[in-house]
Amino acid sequence: ETWDRHVVLAATTETGSHPTLSWQPVDGAASYWLVLHDADGRPYWAWTGTETNTRVGGGDSPDTNQTAALHEEMTWSVAAFDGEGSLVAL
C-alpha cells in the first residue's frame, strides 16, 4: 500500500531553544503526535494534542520552565490520527 496522505509542516523563523512548531490541519484528524529527533535521529521529545502547533518543550511561552529545549540541530515529524486512533497522515 502506498501512503499518499501527508502532514504539511510549516517553516519557523523563531530563534532560541523553544520555537513554536506548526503544521497544516489534516482532514479527518482528531489528534496529532509530534516527535522531535536529536541529531542522530533518536526521539528526544514528544507531544500529543488536538492543536496544529506546539512550543518545543511545551508551555505557553519560552520563559516557562520547559521539559525539553533545542540544544543542537534537530528534526521533527508529525502523525495525524482520526477519532478512533487510526493513522490518517504522516
DAMO-V575838 format. One record per backbone hydrogen bond with DSSP energy under -1.0 kcal/mol. CO is the residue of the C=O (numbers start at 1). NH is the residue of the N-H. If there is no record, write none. Layout:
CO_NH + CO_NH
//
This chain:
5_90 + 8_24 + 17_70 + 19_56 + 21_54 + 22_10 + 26_29 + 31_81 + 32_49 + 33_79 + 34_47 + 35_77 + 36_44 + 36_45 + 37_75 + 38_41 + 42_38 + 45_36 + 47_34 + 49_32 + 52_23 + 54_21 + 55_58 + 57_67 + 61_64 + 75_37 + 77_35 + 79_33 + 80_88 + 80_89 + 81_30 + 81_31 + 82_85 + 86_82 + 89_80
//
